[in-house]
């Protein structure tokens, strides 16, 4: 006789182990769950879901196929199999799984929805719309289906009709973040920037600090000449995430509108640098330098890009120019030291620059590897 109490405890243990990163132990525990009642194929379901979450799709698929082999009418297993097949880029097989579910239950709403997503993803937009129409026929208050209809119509360039579907979704759920965001994007595409700004602002009230929508809002503000507000928004994003390339690019365009073209070009160069588009980064940074030849930060950033491109001597020249303009730029000294010591094997020169950084910022001493600290100590006095 199955011990349901033990089964419940094992389930708690397995999911707890999975969420804490103990993946192999979790899978062993899922096997213990299956062993409590080998005659029940559904006990393999949770292990399959766990493997799916771990992106071990072939193993997950084997679990779901095993359940279906013993329980051909198990709709959950068919749906899980279809989702897994999609992840394996086997869309045609996934569609066959969905068709099998319709043979079992022609009105199974989640399957119509998932089938619609699959049709949309593979570019079969008319069929996707038909699937979502079935969802709203069976479940008229399903705001997600109305939203997905709008997304498909948007891809089909039927923008007015897409907005009508979004209006229906928002009637059902006024604080529907994705619908508000997408309404703003469609409105912006239609040239209705003020309406788009209103939609993005409403979306951000639902989901504050949603970076993707803040970027959309910032771009719409720039389109309408509200550069100061856009600049503040992009700065706030960068304060949270200094590696957000779109925010750096937006900041650069805002600065250009505010008649600071040198700073604007440098920030756009930073965006390209983050995207690893090195030649484009150099193009923007050179623009900044052409506008302001004593722009220390631009020379420094050019050195960073050249360093990443493996052009170490050129990078050193740029860093030297930056230090000529701003002699106390410690980060530039550190970058020079790193290239000289680690890349060009000019260790004594590198150590001198490491020593300079310590003079300006003594706490940097503790961040240096012990090998370099020892070598710095051994430099002759006066160096």
C-alpha positions in Angstrom: 0.0 0.0 0.0 1.4 3.4 -1.0 2.4 5.7 1.9 1.0 9.0 0.9 2.6 10.8 3.8 6.0 9.6 2.8 5.2 10.5 -0.8 4.3 14.1 0.2 7.6 14.5 2.2 9.6 13.1 -0.7 8.0 15.6 -3.1 8.8 18.5 -0.7 12.3 17.3 -0.4 12.8 16.9 -4.2 11.6 20.3 -5.1 13.5 21.9 -2.3 16.7 20.3 -3.4 16.0 21.4 -7.0 15.4 25.0 -6.0 18.6 25.1 -3.9 20.7 23.9 -6.8 21.2 20.3 -5.6 20.1 19.0 -8.9 21.4 15.4 -8.9 20.2 14.8 -5.3 16.8 16.1 -6.4 16.6 13.7 -9.3 17.6 10.8 -7.0 14.7 11.9 -4.8 12.3 12.0 -7.8 13.4 8.4 -8.5 12.5 7.5 -4.9 9.0 9.0 -5.5 8.6 6.8 -8.6 9.7 3.8 -6.6 7.0 4.3 -4.0 4.4 3.0 -6.6 5.9 1.7 -9.8 2.4 0.9 -11.1 1.5 4.6 -11.2 3.1 6.1 -14.3 2.1 9.6 -13.4 4.7 9.7 -10.6 7.2 10.2 -13.4 5.5 13.5 -14.3 7.3 15.6 -11.7 10.7 14.2 -12.7 10.0 15.1 -16.3 9.1 18.6 -15.3 12.2 18.9 -13.2 14.4 17.7 -16.1 12.6 20.2 -18.4 13.4 23.0 -16.0 17.0 21.9 -16.0 16.9 22.0 -19.9 17.6 18.3 -20.1 15.0 18.0 -22.7 15.8 14.5 -24.1 15.5 13.0 -20.7 12.4 14.9 -19.9 10.9 13.7 -23.2 11.6 10.1 -22.2 9.6 10.6 -19.0 6.6 12.0 -20.7 6.7 9.4 -23.5 6.8 6.7 -20.8 3.7 8.0 -19.2 1.9 8.3 -22.5 2.8 4.7 -23.4 1.0 3.5 -20.3 -1.7 6.1 -20.2 -2.5 7.3 -23.8 -5.3 9.6 -22.5 -3.1 11.6 -20.1 -3.5 15.1 -21.4 -0.9 16.6 -19.0 1.8 14.2 -20.3 0.9 15.0 -24.0 1.1 18.8 -23.3 4.4 18.4 -21.5 5.7 16.3 -24.3 4.6 19.0 -26.8 6.4 21.8 -24.9 9.5 19.7 -24.7 9.4 18.9 -28.4 9.2 22.6 -29.1 12.4 23.2 -27.0 14.1 20.5 -29.2 13.0 22.4 -32.3 10.7 19.5 -33.3 7.7 21.7 -33.9 6.0 19.3 -36.3 6.1 16.5 -33.7 4.8 19.0 -31.1 1.8 19.8 -33.3 1.0 16.1 -33.6 1.0 15.9 -29.8 -1.5 18.8 -29.7 -3.7 17.0 -32.3 -3.7 13.9 -30.1 -5.0 16.0 -27.2 -7.8 17.4 -29.4 -8.8 13.8 -30.2 -9.2 13.3 -26.4 -10.8 16.6 -25.6 -11.6 19.0 -28.5 -12.3 21.8 -26.1 -9.1 21.7 -24.1 -8.4 25.4 -23.6 -4.7 25.2 -22.6 -3.9 23.1 -25.7 -5.6 25.6 -28.0 -3.6 28.4 -26.4 -0.3 26.5 -26.6 -1.0 25.5 -30.2 -1.6 29.1 -31.0 1.8 30.0 -29.6 3.4 27.3 -31.7 1.6 28.5 -34.9 2.7 32.1 -34.2 6.3 31.1 -33.5 6.5 29.2 -36.8 5.0 32.1 -38.8 1.6 30.5 -39.4 -0.3 33.6 -38.3 -3.8 32.8 -39.7 -3.8 29.4 -37.9 -2.5 31.1 -34.8 -5.5 33.5 -34.8 -7.8 30.5 -35.3 -6.4 28.8 -32.2 -6.7 31.9 -30.1 -10.3 32.5 -31.4 -11.1 29.0 -30.1 -9.7 30.0 -26.7 -11.9 33.1 -26.5 -14.9 31.1 -27.7 -14.4 28.6 -24.9 -13.2 31.1 -22.3 -14.1 34.7 -23.3 -12.5 36.1 -20.1 -9.1 34.8 -21.0 -7.1 38.1 -21.2 -4.0 36.3 -22.3 -5.7 34.9 -25.4 -6.9 38.4 -26.4 -3.3 39.7 -25.9 -1.8 36.9 -28.0 -4.4 37.7 -30.8 -3.1 41.3 -30.7 0.5 40.2 -30.9 -0.2 38.0 -34.0 -2.1 40.8 -35.7 0.8 43.2 -34.9 3.1 40.8 -36.7 0.7 40.8 -39.6 0.9 44.6 -39.6 -2.8 44.9 -38.8 -2.1 47.5 -36.2 -5.6 49.0 -35.7 -7.1 45.6 -35.2 -4.3 44.7 -32.8 -5.2 47.7 -30.7 -8.8 46.5 -30.6 -7.8 43.1 -29.2 -5.6 44.8 -26.6 -8.5 47.0 -25.6 -10.5 43.8 -24.9 -7.6 42.3 -22.9 -7.3 45.5 -20.8 -11.1 45.6 -20.3 -10.7 42.2 -18.6 -7.5 43.2 -16.7 -6.8 46.9 -16.6 -3.4 46.4 -15.0 -2.2 43.9 -17.6 1.5 44.9 -17.9 2.3 43.1 -21.2 -0.8 44.4 -22.9 0.0 48.0 -21.8 3.6 47.7 -22.9 2.6 46.3 -26.3 -0.1 48.9 -26.8 2.6 51.5 -26.3 4.9 49.8 -28.8 2.1 49.6 -31.4 1.1 53.2 -30.8 4.7 54.3 -31.3 5.0 52.3 -34.5 1.9 54.1 -35.7 3.5 57.5 -34.9 1.2 58.2 -31.9 4.1 59.1 -29.5 2.1 60.9 -26.9 -0.4 57.9 -26.6 2.6 55.6 -26.5 4.2 57.5 -23.6 0.9 57.3 -21.7 0.7 53.5 -22.2 4.4 53.0 -21.2 3.8 55.1 -18.1 0.8 53.0 -17.2 2.7 49.8 -17.7 5.5 51.1 -15.4 3.0 51.8 -12.7 2.1 48.1 -12.8 5.7 46.9 -13.0 8.1 49.6 -11.8 11.7 49.5 -13.0 10.8 47.2 -15.9 13.9 48.0 -18.0 12.5 47.1 -21.4 9.6 49.4 -20.9 11.7 52.2 -19.5 13.8 52.0 -22.6 10.7 52.2 -24.8 9.5 55.2 -22.8 12.9 56.9 -23.1 12.9 56.4 -26.8 9.4 57.8 -27.1 10.4 60.8 -25.0 13.4 61.4 -27.4 11.1 61.2 -30.4 9.0 64.0 -28.9 12.0 66.2 -28.0 11.8 65.6 -24.2 15.5 64.9 -23.9 16.0 66.1 -20.3 13.4 63.7 -19.0 14.7 60.9 -21.2 18.3 61.5 -19.9 17.1 61.2 -16.3 15.4 57.9 -17.1 18.4 56.4 -18.9 20.7 57.5 -16.0 18.4 55.7 -13.6 18.6 52.5 -15.6 22.4 52.7 -15.8 22.5 53.2 -12.0 20.8 49.9 -11.6 22.5 48.1 -14.5 25.7 49.6 -15.9 25.8 47.0 -18.6 22.5 48.0 -20.2 23.7 48.9 -23.7 20.3 50.3 -24.8 20.4 52.7 -21.8 23.9 54.0 -22.7 22.8 54.5 -26.3 19.6 56.3 -25.2 21.7 58.5 -22.9 24.0 59.4 -25.8 21.1 60.4 -28.0 19.6 62.4 -25.2 22.9 64.3 -24.7 23.1 64.9 -28.5 19.6 66.5 -28.3 20.8 68.6 -25.4 23.7 70.0 -27.5 26.4 67.9 -25.8 27.5 66.0 -28.9 30.9 64.9 -27.5 29.4 63.3 -24.4 26.6 61.9 -26.6 29.1 60.2 -28.9 31.1 58.8 -26.0 28.0 57.3 -24.4 26.9 55.7 -27.7 30.4 54.3 -28.0 30.0 52.8 -24.5 26.8 51.1 -25.8 28.7 49.6 -28.7 31.5 48.5 -26.4 29.1 46.6 -24.2 27.6 45.0 -27.3 31.2 44.0 -28.3 30.8 46.0 -31.5 34.4 47.2 -31.3 34.7 49.0 -34.6 31.5 50.8 -34.1 32.6 51.8 -30.6 35.8 53.2 -32.0 33.8 55.2 -34.6 31.7 56.9 -31.9 34.7 57.5 -29.6 36.7 59.0 -32.4 33.7 61.4 -33.0 33.9 62.4 -29.3 37.6 63.1 -29.5 37.2 65.0 -32.8 34.8 67.3 -31.0 36.9 67.6 -27.8 40.5 66.6 -28.2 41.1 66.9 -24.4 38.4 64.5 -23.5 40.3 62.3 -21.1 37.4 59.8 -20.6 37.1 59.3 -24.4 40.9 58.6 -24.7 40.6 56.2 -21.8 37.6 54.4 -23.3 39.3 54.2 -26.6 42.2 52.4 -24.8 39.7 50.0 -23.3 38.3 49.1 -26.7 41.7 48.7 -28.3 42.8 46.5 -25.4 39.8 44.3 -26.0 40.8 44.1 -29.6 44.3 43.0 -28.7 45.9 46.2 -29.9 47.9 46.7 -26.8 50.5 49.3 -28.0 47.7 51.4 -29.4 45.8 51.1 -26.2 48.8 52.3 -24.2 49.1 55.3 -26.4 45.5 56.2 -25.7 45.9 55.7 -21.9 49.0 57.9 -22.0 47.0 60.6 -23.7 44.3 60.3 -21.1 46.9 60.6 -18.3 48.4 63.6 -20.0 45.0 65.4 -19.7 44.1 63.9 -16.3 47.3 62.9 -14.4 45.4 61.5 -11.4 43.2 59.0 -13.4 43.9 55.9 -11.2 41.8 53.5 -13.3 43.8 54.5 -16.4 47.1 53.9 -14.5 45.8 50.5 -13.5 44.8 49.6 -17.0 48.3 50.6 -18.3 49.9 48.6 -15.5 47.8 45.5 -16.4 48.7 45.7 -20.1 52.5 46.3 -19.5 52.8 43.5 -16.9 50.5 40.8 -18.2 50.2 41.4 -22.0 53.6 42.9 -23.1 55.9 41.4 -20.5 57.2 44.9 -19.6 57.0 44.0 -16.0 59.1 46.8 -14.5 57.1 49.5 -16.3 53.9 47.8 -15.2 55.0 47.6 -11.6 55.8 51.4 -11.6 52.2 52.1 -12.7 50.8 49.7 -10.1 52.9 51.6 -7.5 51.5 54.9 -8.8 47.9 53.7 -8.3 48.7 52.8 -4.7 50.1 56.3 -4.1 46.8 57.8 -5.2 44.6 55.1 -3.7 46.4 53.1 -0.9 43.5 50.7 -0.5 44.2 49.3 -4.0 47.3 47.6 -2.4 45.0 44.9 -0.9 43.4 44.1 -4.2 46.7 43.3 -5.9 47.9 39.7 -6.2 50.6 38.8 -3.7 53.1 38.3 -6.5 52.7 41.9 -7.6 52.7 43.3 -4.1 56.0 41.6 -3.5 57.5 42.9 -6.7 56.3 46.5 -6.0 58.0 46.3 -2.6 61.2 45.3 -4.3 61.3 48.3 -6.7 64.2 50.6 -6.0 63.3 53.7 -4.0 62.2 56.6 -6.2 60.5 54.3 -8.7 
